[in-house]
Amino acid sequence: DILGRMFAADAAKTLGQPIVFENRPGANSRLGLQPMKEAPADGHVLNLLHDGVFISRPAQDAGFKFEPGRYYAAVAILFGAPLVLIGRPGMPFRDLKGLVEYAKANPSKLNFAVTAGASSQFLAERFVQALGIDVTMVGFKGGAETSTATLGGHTDIFFSTTGMKPNVDSGKLIALASSGKERWKPFVGAPTFTEAGLPLVYNGPYLLIAAAGTPRDTVLKLHRAFDTASHAPEVVKHMEELSVMPFSGMSPDEVVSFIQSEINVWIPFLRKPGAKAQ
């Protein structure tokens, strides 16, 4: 929300007109797609989506039709952020190796808190399948509930953003590993999955879209405005403060190719029996 508003404010300067920012939460961002279905294809209605909608869900569910070009026009990927795997101190492990050993010695006893149908659940599914471990997935409505459950000792591990840094710093929770290509600054003491022996990289991207059929020159005009915003000092400063990664430089065509390549990477994991969004 914060970064979306900052990008929009700066892009509005380039476009020469204001951009009204409206939150439409619900159904893991899918309710926010409704205005796009009703919008004229003129670039005046935009939508900022997390990858759970445009990558993970299509990869998991072949019946969820949401293809670039046909259902929306991809404008730009604005930014992305990895996730950190968090554990509670009461568990008998302090790193990924210990987690795997515990899970294999205690099938189904490790409780993995996830936000049902969101990116954290999809990453959790891919994570456990890649490691070959048997855990119990416990679904919640939102990220706040997953952290509360683990802090309360009801669940054992979960994926989080930077919001858990104070609890990690105070010792209430443990940062086991992060999903980025490089160590994540807020949790620099935790290795990446790759460093810990699991070649899995995830930097959850946020995609800006327009209505399907929007003229190419309009898409390119919007792309240039938001790409310019990604280099604005104030926007760059806030991306650093929030520990998110810029994705500037990708053209709309490259964004489409990136989306399809990511969907193809996730399909083998998310279409296996048992990998279900709730």
C-alpha positions in Angstrom: 0.0 0.0 0.0 2.7 2.5 1.0 4.9 1.9 -2.0 2.0 1.6 -4.4 0.9 5.1 -3.3 4.4 6.5 -3.7 4.8 5.0 -7.2 1.4 6.4 -8.2 2.1 9.9 -6.8 5.4 10.1 -8.8 4.0 8.6 -12.0 1.1 11.1 -11.8 3.7 13.9 -12.3 4.9 12.3 -15.5 1.4 11.5 -16.8 0.1 15.0 -15.9 -3.0 13.9 -14.1 -3.8 12.6 -10.6 -4.0 8.9 -9.8 -6.6 8.0 -7.2 -5.5 5.0 -5.0 -8.2 2.7 -3.7 -7.8 -0.3 -1.6 -10.1 -3.3 -2.4 -9.1 -6.1 -0.1 -10.7 -9.6 0.0 -10.3 -13.1 -1.3 -6.5 -12.7 -1.4 -6.7 -9.7 -3.8 -9.1 -11.4 -6.2 -12.0 -9.0 -5.3 -9.8 -6.2 -6.4 -9.9 -7.6 -9.9 -13.6 -6.9 -10.3 -13.1 -3.3 -11.4 -10.7 -4.5 -14.1 -13.4 -6.7 -15.7 -15.7 -3.7 -15.9 -13.1 -1.1 -16.9 -12.8 0.3 -20.4 -9.6 -0.6 -22.2 -8.1 2.9 -22.0 -5.5 2.7 -19.3 -7.5 4.8 -16.8 -8.1 1.9 -14.3 -5.0 0.1 -13.0 -4.5 -2.7 -10.5 -1.5 -3.6 -8.4 -1.3 -7.3 -7.6 0.9 -9.7 -5.6 2.2 -12.8 -7.3 -0.3 -15.1 -5.5 -2.8 -13.9 -8.0 -0.9 -13.8 -11.3 1.7 -16.5 -10.9 1.0 -18.9 -8.0 -2.8 -19.3 -8.4 -2.6 -20.0 -12.2 0.2 -22.4 -11.6 -1.8 -24.3 -8.9 -5.2 -24.3 -10.6 -5.4 -24.9 -14.4 -9.0 -23.7 -14.2 -8.0 -20.2 -12.9 -7.8 -18.3 -16.1 -5.8 -15.2 -15.8 -3.5 -14.9 -18.7 -1.6 -11.7 -19.8 -2.9 -10.3 -23.0 -6.2 -12.1 -22.8 -7.4 -11.1 -19.3 -5.1 -8.1 -18.6 -2.4 -5.9 -20.1 0.9 -6.1 -18.1 2.3 -2.7 -17.5 5.3 -3.3 -15.2 6.6 -5.2 -12.2 7.2 -2.4 -9.7 9.0 -4.2 -6.8 9.4 -7.5 -5.0 10.3 -8.9 -1.7 11.6 -12.2 -0.4 10.1 -14.0 2.6 11.9 -15.2 5.7 11.2 -18.6 7.3 10.4 -18.0 11.0 10.4 -20.6 13.8 9.6 -20.5 17.5 12.4 -20.9 20.0 10.7 -23.8 21.7 11.5 -26.1 18.8 14.6 -28.3 18.9 16.2 -26.7 15.8 17.9 -23.4 14.9 18.5 -23.8 11.2 17.2 -25.4 8.1 19.2 -28.6 8.5 17.9 -29.1 12.0 14.3 -28.4 10.8 14.6 -31.1 8.1 16.1 -33.6 10.6 13.2 -32.9 13.0 10.5 -33.2 10.3 11.8 -36.5 9.0 12.1 -37.9 12.5 8.6 -36.7 13.4 6.3 -36.9 10.3 3.3 -34.6 10.4 4.2 -33.2 13.8 5.7 -29.9 12.5 2.9 -27.3 12.2 3.4 -24.9 9.3 1.2 -21.8 9.6 0.2 -20.3 6.2 -2.2 -17.7 4.9 -4.7 -19.8 3.0 -4.5 -19.2 -0.8 -1.7 -16.6 -0.5 1.9 -16.6 -1.7 3.1 -17.8 1.7 1.0 -21.0 1.3 2.3 -21.6 -2.2 5.9 -21.1 -1.2 5.3 -23.4 1.8 4.0 -26.1 -0.5 7.0 -25.8 -2.8 9.3 -25.6 0.2 8.2 -28.9 1.8 8.0 -30.8 -1.4 11.5 -29.7 -2.4 12.8 -30.9 1.0 10.8 -34.1 0.9 9.3 -33.5 4.4 5.9 -34.2 5.8 4.4 -31.3 7.8 0.9 -30.3 8.8 -0.3 -27.1 7.0 -2.5 -24.9 9.2 -4.4 -22.3 7.3 -5.3 -18.8 8.6 -7.0 -15.8 7.0 -4.1 -13.5 7.2 -0.4 -13.0 8.1 -1.1 -11.5 11.5 -2.9 -14.7 12.6 0.0 -16.9 11.4 2.5 -14.9 13.5 0.2 -14.8 16.5 -0.3 -18.6 16.4 3.4 -19.2 16.3 4.1 -16.7 19.0 1.5 -18.4 21.1 3.1 -21.8 20.6 0.2 -23.2 18.6 2.2 -23.5 15.3 5.9 -24.0 14.8 7.0 -22.2 11.6 5.7 -19.7 9.1 6.8 -17.4 6.3 6.9 -13.7 7.0 7.9 -10.3 5.7 10.0 -7.8 7.6 7.2 -7.3 10.1 8.6 -10.0 12.4 12.0 -8.4 12.7 11.3 -6.9 16.2 10.3 -10.4 17.5 13.4 -11.9 16.0 15.6 -9.3 17.4 14.1 -9.8 20.9 14.5 -13.6 20.7 10.8 -14.3 20.7 11.1 -15.9 17.2 14.0 -17.2 15.1 14.9 -16.4 11.5 15.9 -19.7 10.0 16.5 -18.8 6.3 15.3 -16.3 3.7 14.1 -16.9 0.1 16.0 -14.3 -1.8 18.9 -14.6 -4.1 21.1 -12.8 -1.6 20.9 -12.4 2.2 18.1 -10.2 3.2 19.3 -7.1 5.0 16.7 -7.1 7.9 17.7 -10.8 8.6 21.3 -10.7 7.5 22.2 -13.3 10.1 19.9 -15.9 8.4 21.3 -17.7 5.4 19.4 -17.9 2.1 17.8 -21.2 1.2 20.5 -21.7 -1.4 23.3 -21.2 1.2 21.4 -23.6 3.5 21.5 -26.3 0.7 18.0 -25.7 -0.9 18.3 -24.2 -4.4 15.0 -22.3 -4.1 14.8 -18.5 -4.8 11.7 -16.4 -4.4 11.4 -12.6 -4.6 7.6 -12.1 -4.6 6.9 -9.6 -7.4 4.1 -7.0 -7.5 2.6 -6.4 -10.9 0.8 -3.4 -12.3 -1.8 -4.2 -14.9 -4.4 -2.4 -17.1 -7.5 -3.8 -18.7 -7.2 -6.3 -21.4 -7.2 -4.7 -24.9 -5.6 -1.4 -23.7 -3.7 0.0 -26.7 0.0 -0.7 -26.8 1.0 3.0 -26.9 -1.1 3.6 -23.8 0.6 0.6 -22.0 4.0 1.9 -23.0 3.1 5.4 -21.8 2.1 4.0 -18.4 5.2 1.8 -18.3 7.5 4.7 -18.8 5.8 6.8 -16.1 6.0 4.0 -13.5 9.5 3.0 -14.6 10.6 6.7 -14.1 8.9 6.6 -10.6 11.1 3.6 -9.7 14.2 5.8 -9.9 12.7 8.7 -8.0 14.9 9.4 -4.9 11.9 9.3 -2.5 10.6 6.0 -3.9 14.1 4.5 -3.9 14.5 5.6 -0.3 11.2 3.9 0.8 12.1 0.7 -1.1 15.3 0.6 0.9 13.5 1.3 4.2 11.0 -1.4 3.5 13.6 -3.8 2.3 12.0 -4.5 -1.0 13.7 -5.0 -4.4 13.2 -2.8 -7.5 12.2 -4.6 -10.7 12.8 -1.7 -13.0 14.1 -2.3 -16.5 11.7 -5.0 -17.7 9.6 -4.0 -20.7 5.9 -5.1 -20.8 6.9 -7.9 -23.2 9.7 -9.0 -20.9 7.2 -8.9 -18.0 4.9 -11.3 -19.8 7.8 -13.7 -20.5 8.8 -13.5 -16.9 5.3 -14.3 -15.7 5.0 -17.4 -17.9 8.4 -18.7 -17.0 7.6 -18.4 -13.3 4.3 -20.2 -13.8 6.1 -23.0 -15.5 8.6 -23.2 -12.6 5.8 -23.5 -10.0 3.5 -25.9 -11.9 5.4 -29.1 -11.0 5.2 -28.2 -7.3 1.7 -26.8 -7.1 -0.2 -29.3 -9.2 0.9 -32.3 -7.2 -1.8 -34.0 -5.1 -2.1 -32.3 -1.7 -1.0 -28.9 -2.9 -4.3 -27.0 -2.5 -5.1 -23.4 -2.0 -7.9 -22.9 0.5 
